[in-house]
Structure formats: structure tokens, C-alpha cells
Amino acid sequence: MNLIKFTEQIETVGDRAGKEYNIEKSLEKMKLEWESVFFSLKPFKKSGTYTVLGFDDAGAILDE
């Protein structure tokens, strides 16, 4: 097969595949972390507006 002459291309493809795998694993981890975060609305006094709850959990994840 004489793969020696393709060493550089094989290394390049292997490096890219490794980086892509790491990105996919990181995205999986992030998705699992964010699935547990829920935002909800709470009426703000009697103003007819709402405040969003759940920023503490989101902020903690973002800090990590």
C-alpha cells in the first residue's frame, strides 16, 4: 500500500478528527449541564410585568 508517502495527510486527518471528537464531547457535557437549568417568570409586584428567575444557576454554569 505504501502508506509512508501519505504520512502527512494521515496525520492531518487524524489531528482534525481528534479535535472534532473533543469538541463533540465538550458540547455533550455542556448540553447536559444546561438541561438542568430552568427559567421561570414571577410577577413583579402589581406592575403587570415579570422578573425572570433562574439566573443564579445559569451564572454558575457560565462561570465554570
PDBQT receptor file of N, H, CA, C and O in Angstrom, charges set to zero:
ATOM      1  N   MET A   1       0.816  -1.203   0.000  1.00  0.00    +0.000 N 
ATOM      2  CA  MET A   1       0.000   0.000   0.000  1.00  0.00    +0.000 C 
ATOM      3  C   MET A   1       0.856   1.262   0.000  1.00  0.00    +0.000 C 
ATOM      4  O   MET A   1       0.429   2.308  -0.489  1.00  0.00    +0.000 OA
ATOM      5  N   ASN A   2       2.043   1.164   0.540  1.00  0.00    +0.000 N 
ATOM      6  H   ASN A   2       2.391   0.315   0.937  1.00  0.00    +0.000 HD
ATOM      7  CA  ASN A   2       2.972   2.288   0.525  1.00  0.00    +0.000 C 
ATOM      8  C   ASN A   2       2.371   3.536   1.192  1.00  0.00    +0.000 C 
ATOM      9  O   ASN A   2       2.328   4.614   0.599  1.00  0.00    +0.000 OA
ATOM     10  N   LEU A   3       1.917   3.365   2.415  1.00  0.00    +0.000 N 
ATOM     11  H   LEU A   3       1.952   2.489   2.897  1.00  0.00    +0.000 HD
ATOM     12  CA  LEU A   3       1.287   4.464   3.156  1.00  0.00    +0.000 C 
ATOM     13  C   LEU A   3       2.271   5.536   3.605  1.00  0.00    +0.000 C 
ATOM     14  O   LEU A   3       1.868   6.637   3.979  1.00  0.00    +0.000 OA
ATOM     15  N   ILE A   4       3.538   5.222   3.569  1.00  0.00    +0.000 N 
ATOM     16  H   ILE A   4       3.866   4.327   3.266  1.00  0.00    +0.000 HD
ATOM     17  CA  ILE A   4       4.566   6.183   4.007  1.00  0.00    +0.000 C 
ATOM     18  C   ILE A   4       4.448   7.498   3.244  1.00  0.00    +0.000 C 
ATOM     19  O   ILE A   4       4.625   8.567   3.828  1.00  0.00    +0.000 OA
ATOM     20  N   LYS A   5       4.159   7.436   1.978  1.00  0.00    +0.000 N 
ATOM     21  H   LYS A   5       4.015   6.568   1.503  1.00  0.00    +0.000 HD
ATOM     22  CA  LYS A   5       4.083   8.685   1.203  1.00  0.00    +0.000 C 
ATOM     23  C   LYS A   5       2.848   9.520   1.554  1.00  0.00    +0.000 C 
ATOM     24  O   LYS A   5       2.743  10.673   1.136  1.00  0.00    +0.000 OA
ATOM     25  N   PHE A   6       1.916   8.949   2.317  1.00  0.00    +0.000 N 
ATOM     26  H   PHE A   6       2.001   8.012   2.657  1.00  0.00    +0.000 HD
ATOM     27  CA  PHE A   6       0.725   9.686   2.738  1.00  0.00    +0.000 C 
ATOM     28  C   PHE A   6       0.753  10.050   4.220  1.00  0.00    +0.000 C 
ATOM     29  O   PHE A   6      -0.272  10.436   4.781  1.00  0.00    +0.000 OA
ATOM     30  N   THR A   7       1.898   9.931   4.848  1.00  0.00    +0.000 N 
ATOM     31  H   THR A   7       2.731   9.617   4.392  1.00  0.00    +0.000 HD
ATOM     32  CA  THR A   7       2.031  10.155   6.282  1.00  0.00    +0.000 C 
ATOM     33  C   THR A   7       1.510  11.534   6.698  1.00  0.00    +0.000 C 
ATOM     34  O   THR A   7       0.761  11.651   7.669  1.00  0.00    +0.000 OA
ATOM     35  N   GLU A   8       1.899  12.551   5.977  1.00  0.00    +0.000 N 
ATOM     36  H   GLU A   8       2.508  12.455   5.189  1.00  0.00    +0.000 HD
ATOM     37  CA  GLU A   8       1.490  13.914   6.347  1.00  0.00    +0.000 C 
ATOM     38  C   GLU A   8      -0.026  14.090   6.283  1.00  0.00    +0.000 C 
ATOM     39  O   GLU A   8      -0.623  14.682   7.182  1.00  0.00    +0.000 OA
ATOM     40  N   GLN A   9      -0.642  13.579   5.228  1.00  0.00    +0.000 N 
ATOM     41  H   GLN A   9      -0.157  13.098   4.498  1.00  0.00    +0.000 HD
ATOM     42  CA  GLN A   9      -2.094  13.692   5.088  1.00  0.00    +0.000 C 
ATOM     43  C   GLN A   9      -2.803  12.885   6.177  1.00  0.00    +0.000 C 
ATOM     44  O   GLN A   9      -3.809  13.333   6.727  1.00  0.00    +0.000 OA
ATOM     45  N   ILE A  10      -2.284  11.709   6.486  1.00  0.00    +0.000 N 
ATOM     46  H   ILE A  10      -1.467  11.346   6.039  1.00  0.00    +0.000 HD
ATOM     47  CA  ILE A  10      -2.888  10.877   7.526  1.00  0.00    +0.000 C 
ATOM     48  C   ILE A  10      -2.804  11.572   8.882  1.00  0.00    +0.000 C 
ATOM     49  O   ILE A  10      -3.767  11.550   9.649  1.00  0.00    +0.000 OA
ATOM     50  N   GLU A  11      -1.670  12.183   9.182  1.00  0.00    +0.000 N 
ATOM     51  H   GLU A  11      -0.888  12.201   8.559  1.00  0.00    +0.000 HD
ATOM     52  CA  GLU A  11      -1.519  12.914  10.443  1.00  0.00    +0.000 C 
ATOM     53  C   GLU A  11      -2.490  14.085  10.510  1.00  0.00    +0.000 C 
ATOM     54  O   GLU A  11      -3.098  14.338  11.550  1.00  0.00    +0.000 OA
ATOM     55  N   THR A  12      -2.630  14.792   9.408  1.00  0.00    +0.000 N 
ATOM     56  H   THR A  12      -2.136  14.587   8.563  1.00  0.00    +0.000 HD
ATOM     57  CA  THR A  12      -3.535  15.945   9.366  1.00  0.00    +0.000 C 
ATOM     58  C   THR A  12      -4.975  15.514   9.639  1.00  0.00    +0.000 C 
ATOM     59  O   THR A  12      -5.675  16.123  10.447  1.00  0.00    +0.000 OA
ATOM     60  N   VAL A  13      -5.404  14.455   8.953  1.00  0.00    +0.000 N 
ATOM     61  H   VAL A  13      -4.835  13.960   8.296  1.00  0.00    +0.000 HD
ATOM     62  CA  VAL A  13      -6.767  13.957   9.143  1.00  0.00    +0.000 C 
ATOM     63  C   VAL A  13      -6.949  13.460  10.576  1.00  0.00    +0.000 C 
ATOM     64  O   VAL A  13      -7.988  13.710  11.187  1.00  0.00    +0.000 OA
ATOM     65  N   GLY A  14      -5.961  12.766  11.113  1.00  0.00    +0.000 N 
ATOM     66  H   GLY A  14      -5.117  12.563  10.616  1.00  0.00    +0.000 HD
ATOM     67  CA  GLY A  14      -6.039  12.267  12.485  1.00  0.00    +0.000 C 
ATOM     68  C   GLY A  14      -6.127  13.396  13.500  1.00  0.00    +0.000 C 
ATOM     69  O   GLY A  14      -6.911  13.320  14.446  1.00  0.00    +0.000 OA
ATOM     70  N   ASP A  15      -5.333  14.442  13.313  1.00  0.00    +0.000 N 
ATOM     71  H   ASP A  15      -4.696  14.505  12.544  1.00  0.00    +0.000 HD
ATOM     72  CA  ASP A  15      -5.373  15.595  14.216  1.00  0.00    +0.000 C 
ATOM     73  C   ASP A  15      -6.749  16.271  14.172  1.00  0.00    +0.000 C 
ATOM     74  O   ASP A  15      -7.321  16.597  15.212  1.00  0.00    +0.000 OA
ATOM     75  N   ARG A  16      -7.263  16.474  12.978  1.00  0.00    +0.000 N 
ATOM     76  H   ARG A  16      -6.798  16.209  12.133  1.00  0.00    +0.000 HD
ATOM     77  CA  ARG A  16      -8.580  17.115  12.839  1.00  0.00    +0.000 C 
ATOM     78  C   ARG A  16      -9.672  16.262  13.466  1.00  0.00    +0.000 C 
ATOM     79  O   ARG A  16     -10.564  16.784  14.134  1.00  0.00    +0.000 OA
ATOM     80  N   ALA A  17      -9.605  14.957  13.254  1.00  0.00    +0.000 N 
ATOM     81  H   ALA A  17      -8.880  14.533  12.711  1.00  0.00    +0.000 HD
ATOM     82  CA  ALA A  17     -10.609  14.059  13.822  1.00  0.00    +0.000 C 
ATOM     83  C   ALA A  17     -10.551  14.093  15.349  1.00  0.00    +0.000 C 
ATOM     84  O   ALA A  17     -11.589  14.083  16.010  1.00  0.00    +0.000 OA
ATOM     85  N   GLY A  18      -9.346  14.134  15.906  1.00  0.00    +0.000 N 
ATOM     86  H   GLY A  18      -8.503  14.142  15.369  1.00  0.00    +0.000 HD
ATOM     87  CA  GLY A  18      -9.197  14.208  17.355  1.00  0.00    +0.000 C 
ATOM     88  C   GLY A  18      -9.782  15.492  17.922  1.00  0.00    +0.000 C 
ATOM     89  O   GLY A  18     -10.448  15.471  18.957  1.00  0.00    +0.000 OA
ATOM     90  N   LYS A  19      -9.534  16.604  17.250  1.00  0.00    +0.000 N 
ATOM     91  H   LYS A  19      -8.992  16.621  16.410  1.00  0.00    +0.000 HD
ATOM     92  CA  LYS A  19     -10.077  17.888  17.700  1.00  0.00    +0.000 C 
ATOM     93  C   LYS A  19     -11.598  17.902  17.596  1.00  0.00    +0.000 C 
ATOM     94  O   LYS A  19     -12.282  18.407  18.487  1.00  0.00    +0.000 OA
ATOM     95  N   GLU A  20     -12.121  17.350  16.512  1.00  0.00    +0.000 N 
ATOM     96  H   GLU A  20     -11.566  16.940  15.788  1.00  0.00    +0.000 HD
ATOM     97  CA  GLU A  20     -13.568  17.294  16.334  1.00  0.00    +0.000 C 
ATOM     98  C   GLU A  20     -14.208  16.426  17.424  1.00  0.00    +0.000 C 
ATOM     99  O   GLU A  20     -15.265  16.775  17.952  1.00  0.00    +0.000 OA
ATOM    100  N   TYR A  21     -13.588  15.327  17.754  1.00  0.00    +0.000 N 
ATOM    101  H   TYR A  21     -12.730  15.043  17.325  1.00  0.00    +0.000 HD
ATOM    102  CA  TYR A  21     -14.088  14.452  18.814  1.00  0.00    +0.000 C 
ATOM    103  C   TYR A  21     -14.125  15.200  20.146  1.00  0.00    +0.000 C 
ATOM    104  O   TYR A  21     -15.108  15.103  20.881  1.00  0.00    +0.000 OA
ATOM    105  N   ASN A  22     -13.071  15.941  20.460  1.00  0.00    +0.000 N 
ATOM    106  H   ASN A  22     -12.273  16.019  19.863  1.00  0.00    +0.000 HD
ATOM    107  CA  ASN A  22     -13.029  16.709  21.711  1.00  0.00    +0.000 C 
ATOM    108  C   ASN A  22     -14.130  17.766  21.754  1.00  0.00    +0.000 C 
ATOM    109  O   ASN A  22     -14.744  17.982  22.798  1.00  0.00    +0.000 OA
ATOM    110  N   ILE A  23     -14.377  18.417  20.635  1.00  0.00    +0.000 N 
ATOM    111  H   ILE A  23     -13.878  18.242  19.786  1.00  0.00    +0.000 HD
ATOM    112  CA  ILE A  23     -15.440  19.421  20.570  1.00  0.00    +0.000 C 
ATOM    113  C   ILE A  23     -16.800  18.763  20.802  1.00  0.00    +0.000 C 
ATOM    114  O   ILE A  23     -17.625  19.285  21.551  1.00  0.00    +0.000 OA
ATOM    115  N   GLU A  24     -17.032  17.619  20.162  1.00  0.00    +0.000 N 
ATOM    116  H   GLU A  24     -16.362  17.195  19.553  1.00  0.00    +0.000 HD
ATOM    117  CA  GLU A  24     -18.306  16.923  20.329  1.00  0.00    +0.000 C 
ATOM    118  C   GLU A  24     -18.521  16.500  21.782  1.00  0.00    +0.000 C 
ATOM    119  O   GLU A  24     -19.630  16.626  22.302  1.00  0.00    +0.000 OA
ATOM    120  N   LYS A  25     -17.486  16.006  22.434  1.00  0.00    +0.000 N 
ATOM    121  H   LYS A  25     -16.585  15.904  22.011  1.00  0.00    +0.000 HD
ATOM    122  CA  LYS A  25     -17.601  15.606  23.838  1.00  0.00    +0.000 C 
ATOM    123  C   LYS A  25     -17.875  16.820  24.723  1.00  0.00    +0.000 C 
ATOM    124  O   LYS A  25     -18.682  16.741  25.649  1.00  0.00    +0.000 OA
ATOM    125  N   SER A  26     -17.216  17.931  24.449  1.00  0.00    +0.000 N 
ATOM    126  H   SER A  26     -16.560  17.995  23.697  1.00  0.00    +0.000 HD
ATOM    127  CA  SER A  26     -17.442  19.154  25.224  1.00  0.00    +0.000 C 
ATOM    128  C   SER A  26     -18.878  19.653  25.052  1.00  0.00    +0.000 C 
ATOM    129  O   SER A  26     -19.513  20.078  26.018  1.00  0.00    +0.000 OA
ATOM    130  N   LEU A  27     -19.379  19.599  23.830  1.00  0.00    +0.000 N 
ATOM    131  H   LEU A  27     -18.863  19.254  23.046  1.00  0.00    +0.000 HD
ATOM    132  CA  LEU A  27     -20.756  20.032  23.583  1.00  0.00    +0.000 C 
ATOM    133  C   LEU A  27     -21.759  19.127  24.292  1.00  0.00    +0.000 C 
ATOM    134  O   LEU A  27     -22.766  19.606  24.813  1.00  0.00    +0.000 OA
ATOM    135  N   GLU A  28     -21.489  17.827  24.315  1.00  0.00    +0.000 N 
ATOM    136  H   GLU A  28     -20.670  17.438  23.891  1.00  0.00    +0.000 HD
ATOM    137  CA  GLU A  28     -22.362  16.901  25.050  1.00  0.00    +0.000 C 
ATOM    138  C   GLU A  28     -22.415  17.260  26.525  1.00  0.00    +0.000 C 
ATOM    139  O   GLU A  28     -23.486  17.294  27.132  1.00  0.00    +0.000 OA
ATOM    140  N   LYS A  29     -21.241  17.530  27.095  1.00  0.00    +0.000 N 
ATOM    141  H   LYS A  29     -20.371  17.502  26.602  1.00  0.00    +0.000 HD
ATOM    142  CA  LYS A  29     -21.156  17.887  28.512  1.00  0.00    +0.000 C 
ATOM    143  C   LYS A  29     -21.923  19.182  28.783  1.00  0.00    +0.000 C 
ATOM    144  O   LYS A  29     -22.670  19.272  29.758  1.00  0.00    +0.000 OA
ATOM    145  N   MET A  30     -21.737  20.181  27.922  1.00  0.00    +0.000 N 
ATOM    146  H   MET A  30     -21.131  20.107  27.130  1.00  0.00    +0.000 HD
ATOM    147  CA  MET A  30     -22.437  21.459  28.092  1.00  0.00    +0.000 C 
ATOM    148  C   MET A  30     -23.945  21.271  28.010  1.00  0.00    +0.000 C 
ATOM    149  O   MET A  30     -24.689  21.852  28.800  1.00  0.00    +0.000 OA
ATOM    150  N   LYS A  31     -24.397  20.465  27.061  1.00  0.00    +0.000 N 
ATOM    151  H   LYS A  31     -23.793  19.992  26.419  1.00  0.00    +0.000 HD
ATOM    152  CA  LYS A  31     -25.822  20.230  26.901  1.00  0.00    +0.000 C 
ATOM    153  C   LYS A  31     -26.407  19.616  28.163  1.00  0.00    +0.000 C 
ATOM    154  O   LYS A  31     -27.476  20.027  28.614  1.00  0.00    +0.000 OA
ATOM    155  N   LEU A  32     -25.719  18.639  28.735  1.00  0.00    +0.000 N 
ATOM    156  H   LEU A  32     -24.851  18.305  28.368  1.00  0.00    +0.000 HD
ATOM    157  CA  LEU A  32     -26.200  18.010  29.962  1.00  0.00    +0.000 C 
ATOM    158  C   LEU A  32     -26.259  19.003  31.115  1.00  0.00    +0.000 C 
ATOM    159  O   LEU A  32     -27.194  18.969  31.915  1.00  0.00    +0.000 OA
ATOM    160  N   GLU A  33     -25.267  19.889  31.206  1.00  0.00    +0.000 N 
ATOM    161  H   GLU A  33     -24.508  19.916  30.556  1.00  0.00    +0.000 HD
ATOM    162  CA  GLU A  33     -25.264  20.893  32.273  1.00  0.00    +0.000 C 
ATOM    163  C   GLU A  33     -26.437  21.854  32.125  1.00  0.00    +0.000 C 
ATOM    164  O   GLU A  33     -27.067  22.216  33.119  1.00  0.00    +0.000 OA
ATOM    165  N   TRP A  34     -26.737  22.269  30.902  1.00  0.00    +0.000 N 
ATOM    166  H   TRP A  34     -26.225  21.975  30.095  1.00  0.00    +0.000 HD
ATOM    167  CA  TRP A  34     -27.791  23.254  30.674  1.00  0.00    +0.000 C 
ATOM    168  C   TRP A  34     -29.190  22.667  30.755  1.00  0.00    +0.000 C 
ATOM    169  O   TRP A  34     -30.155  23.406  30.952  1.00  0.00    +0.000 OA
ATOM    170  N   GLU A  35     -29.322  21.341  30.605  1.00  0.00    +0.000 N 
ATOM    171  H   GLU A  35     -28.539  20.741  30.445  1.00  0.00    +0.000 HD
ATOM    172  CA  GLU A  35     -30.652  20.725  30.700  1.00  0.00    +0.000 C 
ATOM    173  C   GLU A  35     -31.264  20.899  32.079  1.00  0.00    +0.000 C 
ATOM    174  O   GLU A  35     -32.488  20.888  32.216  1.00  0.00    +0.000 OA
ATOM    175  N   SER A  36     -30.443  21.056  33.092  1.00  0.00    +0.000 N 
ATOM    176  H   SER A  36     -29.449  21.064  32.980  1.00  0.00    +0.000 HD
ATOM    177  CA  SER A  36     -30.964  21.194  34.453  1.00  0.00    +0.000 C 
ATOM    178  C   SER A  36     -31.319  22.640  34.821  1.00  0.00    +0.000 C 
ATOM    179  O   SER A  36     -31.827  22.888  35.915  1.00  0.00    +0.000 OA
ATOM    180  N   VAL A  37     -31.063  23.575  33.940  1.00  0.00    +0.000 N 
ATOM    181  H   VAL A  37     -30.650  23.374  33.052  1.00  0.00    +0.000 HD
ATOM    182  CA  VAL A  37     -31.340  24.989  34.215  1.00  0.00    +0.000 C 
ATOM    183  C   VAL A  37     -32.728  25.339  33.683  1.00  0.00    +0.000 C 
ATOM    184  O   VAL A  37     -33.033  25.138  32.507  1.00  0.00    +0.000 OA
ATOM    185  N   PHE A  38     -33.550  25.864  34.572  1.00  0.00    +0.000 N 
ATOM    186  H   PHE A  38     -33.302  26.028  35.527  1.00  0.00    +0.000 HD
ATOM    187  CA  PHE A  38     -34.891  26.274  34.190  1.00  0.00    +0.000 C 
ATOM    188  C   PHE A  38     -35.092  27.742  34.529  1.00  0.00    +0.000 C 
ATOM    189  O   PHE A  38     -34.704  28.209  35.599  1.00  0.00    +0.000 OA
ATOM    190  N   PHE A  39     -35.692  28.442  33.618  1.00  0.00    +0.000 N 
ATOM    191  H   PHE A  39     -36.008  28.063  32.748  1.00  0.00    +0.000 HD
ATOM    192  CA  PHE A  39     -36.046  29.831  33.842  1.00  0.00    +0.000 C 
ATOM    193  C   PHE A  39     -37.554  29.894  34.052  1.00  0.00    +0.000 C 
ATOM    194  O   PHE A  39     -38.315  29.160  33.422  1.00  0.00    +0.000 OA
ATOM    195  N   SER A  40     -37.962  30.766  34.931  1.00  0.00    +0.000 N 
ATOM    196  H   SER A  40     -37.344  31.363  35.443  1.00  0.00    +0.000 HD
ATOM    197  CA  SER A  40     -39.401  30.949  35.155  1.00  0.00    +0.000 C 
ATOM    198  C   SER A  40     -39.686  32.428  35.353  1.00  0.00    +0.000 C 
ATOM    199  O   SER A  40     -38.786  33.223  35.626  1.00  0.00    +0.000 OA
ATOM    200  N   LEU A  41     -40.936  32.772  35.209  1.00  0.00    +0.000 N 
ATOM    201  H   LEU A  41     -41.667  32.127  34.987  1.00  0.00    +0.000 HD
ATOM    202  CA  LEU A  41     -41.364  34.162  35.367  1.00  0.00    +0.000 C 
ATOM    203  C   LEU A  41     -42.128  34.318  36.667  1.00  0.00    +0.000 C 
ATOM    204  O   LEU A  41     -42.926  33.461  37.046  1.00  0.00    +0.000 OA
ATOM    205  N   LYS A  42     -41.873  35.416  37.337  1.00  0.00    +0.000 N 
ATOM    206  H   LYS A  42     -41.224  36.112  37.029  1.00  0.00    +0.000 HD
ATOM    207  CA  LYS A  42     -42.564  35.730  38.583  1.00  0.00    +0.000 C 
ATOM    208  C   LYS A  42     -43.123  37.151  38.456  1.00  0.00    +0.000 C 
ATOM    209  O   LYS A  42     -42.405  38.076  38.076  1.00  0.00    +0.000 OA
ATOM    210  N   PRO A  43     -44.383  37.310  38.772  1.00  0.00    +0.000 N 
ATOM    211  CA  PRO A  43     -44.958  38.666  38.682  1.00  0.00    +0.000 C 
ATOM    212  C   PRO A  43     -44.181  39.644  39.574  1.00  0.00    +0.000 C 
ATOM    213  O   PRO A  43     -43.828  39.327  40.710  1.00  0.00    +0.000 OA
ATOM    214  N   PHE A  44     -43.930  40.817  39.038  1.00  0.00    +0.000 N 
ATOM    215  H   PHE A  44     -44.216  41.074  38.116  1.00  0.00    +0.000 HD
ATOM    216  CA  PHE A  44     -43.225  41.851  39.795  1.00  0.00    +0.000 C 
ATOM    217  C   PHE A  44     -44.244  42.801  40.401  1.00  0.00    +0.000 C 
ATOM    218  O   PHE A  44     -44.829  43.645  39.722  1.00  0.00    +0.000 OA
ATOM    219  N   LYS A  45     -44.434  42.633  41.699  1.00  0.00    +0.000 N 
ATOM    220  H   LYS A  45     -43.958  41.947  42.251  1.00  0.00    +0.000 HD
ATOM    221  CA  LYS A  45     -45.413  43.425  42.453  1.00  0.00    +0.000 C 
ATOM    222  C   LYS A  45     -46.736  43.441  41.712  1.00  0.00    +0.000 C 
ATOM    223  O   LYS A  45     -47.221  42.387  41.300  1.00  0.00    +0.000 OA
ATOM    224  N   LYS A  46     -47.323  44.595  41.535  1.00  0.00    +0.000 N 
ATOM    225  H   LYS A  46     -46.929  45.451  41.869  1.00  0.00    +0.000 HD
ATOM    226  CA  LYS A  46     -48.590  44.705  40.804  1.00  0.00    +0.000 C 
ATOM    227  C   LYS A  46     -48.405  45.552  39.556  1.00  0.00    +0.000 C 
ATOM    228  O   LYS A  46     -49.308  46.275  39.135  1.00  0.00    +0.000 OA
ATOM    229  N   SER A  47     -47.219  45.450  38.973  1.00  0.00    +0.000 N 
ATOM    230  H   SER A  47     -46.485  44.863  39.315  1.00  0.00    +0.000 HD
ATOM    231  CA  SER A  47     -46.886  46.309  37.839  1.00  0.00    +0.000 C 
ATOM    232  C   SER A  47     -47.339  45.736  36.496  1.00  0.00    +0.000 C 
ATOM    233  O   SER A  47     -47.344  46.445  35.489  1.00  0.00    +0.000 OA
ATOM    234  N   GLY A  48     -47.718  44.462  36.476  1.00  0.00    +0.000 N 
ATOM    235  H   GLY A  48     -47.714  43.886  37.294  1.00  0.00    +0.000 HD
ATOM    236  CA  GLY A  48     -48.094  43.851  35.201  1.00  0.00    +0.000 C 
ATOM    237  C   GLY A  48     -46.895  43.340  34.419  1.00  0.00    +0.000 C 
ATOM    238  O   GLY A  48     -47.033  42.873  33.289  1.00  0.00    +0.000 OA
ATOM    239  N   THR A  49     -45.727  43.430  35.023  1.00  0.00    +0.000 N 
ATOM    240  H   THR A  49     -45.615  43.810  35.941  1.00  0.00    +0.000 HD
ATOM    241  CA  THR A  49     -44.517  42.907  34.391  1.00  0.00    +0.000 C 
ATOM    242  C   THR A  49     -43.998  41.720  35.202  1.00  0.00    +0.000 C 
ATOM    243  O   THR A  49     -44.517  41.404  36.273  1.00  0.00    +0.000 OA
ATOM    244  N   TYR A  50     -42.985  41.088  34.679  1.00  0.00    +0.000 N 
ATOM    245  H   TYR A  50     -42.564  41.345  33.810  1.00  0.00    +0.000 HD
ATOM    246  CA  TYR A  50     -42.449  39.895  35.327  1.00  0.00    +0.000 C 
ATOM    247  C   TYR A  50     -40.937  39.985  35.461  1.00  0.00    +0.000 C 
ATOM    248  O   TYR A  50     -40.270  40.698  34.712  1.00  0.00    +0.000 OA
ATOM    249  N   THR A  51     -40.420  39.258  36.419  1.00  0.00    +0.000 N 
ATOM    250  H   THR A  51     -40.962  38.678  37.027  1.00  0.00    +0.000 HD
ATOM    251  CA  THR A  51     -38.975  39.089  36.539  1.00  0.00    +0.000 C 
ATOM    252  C   THR A  51     -38.651  37.644  36.185  1.00  0.00    +0.000 C 
ATOM    253  O   THR A  51     -39.464  36.742  36.390  1.00  0.00    +0.000 OA
ATOM    254  N   VAL A  52     -37.458  37.439  35.655  1.00  0.00    +0.000 N 
ATOM    255  H   VAL A  52     -36.798  38.171  35.489  1.00  0.00    +0.000 HD
ATOM    256  CA  VAL A  52     -37.028  36.101  35.259  1.00  0.00    +0.000 C 
ATOM    257  C   VAL A  52     -36.213  35.500  36.392  1.00  0.00    +0.000 C 
ATOM    258  O   VAL A  52     -35.276  36.123  36.892  1.00  0.00    +0.000 OA
ATOM    259  N   LEU A  53     -36.571  34.295  36.791  1.00  0.00    +0.000 N 
ATOM    260  H   LEU A  53     -37.332  33.789  36.385  1.00  0.00    +0.000 HD
ATOM    261  CA  LEU A  53     -35.843  33.574  37.838  1.00  0.00    +0.000 C 
ATOM    262  C   LEU A  53     -34.996  32.473  37.189  1.00  0.00    +0.000 C 
ATOM    263  O   LEU A  53     -35.355  31.931  36.144  1.00  0.00    +0.000 OA
ATOM    264  N   GLY A  54     -33.891  32.163  37.814  1.00  0.00    +0.000 N 
ATOM    265  H   GLY A  54     -33.598  32.604  38.663  1.00  0.00    +0.000 HD
ATOM    266  CA  GLY A  54     -33.044  31.083  37.315  1.00  0.00    +0.000 C 
ATOM    267  C   GLY A  54     -31.684  31.556  36.841  1.00  0.00    +0.000 C 
ATOM    268  O   GLY A  54     -30.876  30.762  36.360  1.00  0.00    +0.000 OA
ATOM    269  N   PHE A  55     -31.432  32.843  36.975  1.00  0.00    +0.000 N 
ATOM    270  H   PHE A  55     -32.088  33.489  37.365  1.00  0.00    +0.000 HD
ATOM    271  CA  PHE A  55     -30.148  33.364  36.517  1.00  0.00    +0.000 C 
ATOM    272  C   PHE A  55     -28.979  32.902  37.389  1.00  0.00    +0.000 C 
ATOM    273  O   PHE A  55     -27.845  32.841  36.915  1.00  0.00    +0.000 OA
ATOM    274  N   ASP A  56     -29.241  32.579  38.646  1.00  0.00    +0.000 N 
ATOM    275  H   ASP A  56     -30.162  32.628  39.031  1.00  0.00    +0.000 HD
ATOM    276  CA  ASP A  56     -28.161  32.130  39.533  1.00  0.00    +0.000 C 
ATOM    277  C   ASP A  56     -27.537  30.833  39.020  1.00  0.00    +0.000 C 
ATOM    278  O   ASP A  56     -26.315  30.704  38.955  1.00  0.00    +0.000 OA
ATOM    279  N   ASP A  57     -28.380  29.888  38.662  1.00  0.00    +0.000 N 
ATOM    280  H   ASP A  57     -29.373  29.993  38.714  1.00  0.00    +0.000 HD
ATOM    281  CA  ASP A  57     -27.869  28.620  38.134  1.00  0.00    +0.000 C 
ATOM    282  C   ASP A  57     -27.136  28.828  36.818  1.00  0.00    +0.000 C 
ATOM    283  O   ASP A  57     -26.071  28.252  36.595  1.00  0.00    +0.000 OA
ATOM    284  N   ALA A  58     -27.705  29.646  35.953  1.00  0.00    +0.000 N 
ATOM    285  H   ALA A  58     -28.570  30.114  36.134  1.00  0.00    +0.000 HD
ATOM    286  CA  ALA A  58     -27.074  29.918  34.666  1.00  0.00    +0.000 C 
ATOM    287  C   ALA A  58     -25.733  30.630  34.853  1.00  0.00    +0.000 C 
ATOM    288  O   ALA A  58     -24.757  30.323  34.169  1.00  0.00    +0.000 OA
ATOM    289  N   GLY A  59     -25.697  31.566  35.769  1.00  0.00    +0.000 N 
ATOM    290  H   GLY A  59     -26.489  31.816  36.325  1.00  0.00    +0.000 HD
ATOM    291  CA  GLY A  59     -24.453  32.288  36.038  1.00  0.00    +0.000 C 
ATOM    292  C   GLY A  59     -23.365  31.367  36.566  1.00  0.00    +0.000 C 
ATOM    293  O   GLY A  59     -22.196  31.501  36.203  1.00  0.00    +0.000 OA
ATOM    294  N   ALA A  60     -23.755  30.430  37.428  1.00  0.00    +0.000 N 
ATOM    295  H   ALA A  60     -24.704  30.321  37.724  1.00  0.00    +0.000 HD
ATOM    296  CA  ALA A  60     -22.785  29.480  37.971  1.00  0.00    +0.000 C 
ATOM    297  C   ALA A  60     -22.189  28.606  36.872  1.00  0.00    +0.000 C 
ATOM    298  O   ALA A  60     -20.988  28.337  36.869  1.00  0.00    +0.000 OA
ATOM    299  N   ILE A  61     -23.028  28.165  35.944  1.00  0.00    +0.000 N 
ATOM    300  H   ILE A  61     -24.004  28.383  35.947  1.00  0.00    +0.000 HD
ATOM    301  CA  ILE A  61     -22.539  27.345  34.829  1.00  0.00    +0.000 C 
ATOM    302  C   ILE A  61     -21.623  28.160  33.926  1.00  0.00    +0.000 C 
ATOM    303  O   ILE A  61     -20.589  27.666  33.477  1.00  0.00    +0.000 OA
ATOM    304  N   LEU A  62     -21.997  29.400  33.662  1.00  0.00    +0.000 N 
ATOM    305  H   LEU A  62     -22.837  29.802  34.027  1.00  0.00    +0.000 HD
ATOM    306  CA  LEU A  62     -21.173  30.253  32.815  1.00  0.00    +0.000 C 
ATOM    307  C   LEU A  62     -19.823  30.554  33.447  1.00  0.00    +0.000 C 
ATOM    308  O   LEU A  62     -18.819  30.665  32.743  1.00  0.00    +0.000 OA
ATOM    309  N   ASP A  63     -19.790  30.688  34.775  1.00  0.00    +0.000 N 
ATOM    310  H   ASP A  63     -20.605  30.598  35.347  1.00  0.00    +0.000 HD
ATOM    311  CA  ASP A  63     -18.536  30.955  35.460  1.00  0.00    +0.000 C 
ATOM    312  C   ASP A  63     -17.561  29.789  35.333  1.00  0.00    +0.000 C 
ATOM    313  O   ASP A  63     -16.346  29.981  35.290  1.00  0.00    +0.000 OA
ATOM    314  N   GLU A  64     -18.118  28.567  35.274  1.00  0.00    +0.000 N 
ATOM    315  H   GLU A  64     -19.105  28.412  35.310  1.00  0.00    +0.000 HD
ATOM    316  CA  GLU A  64     -17.257  27.390  35.129  1.00  0.00    +0.000 C 
ATOM    317  C   GLU A  64     -16.670  27.378  33.760  1.00  0.00    +0.000 C 
ATOM    318  O   GLU A  64     -15.910  26.470  33.423  1.00  0.00    +0.000 OA
TER     319      GLU A  64
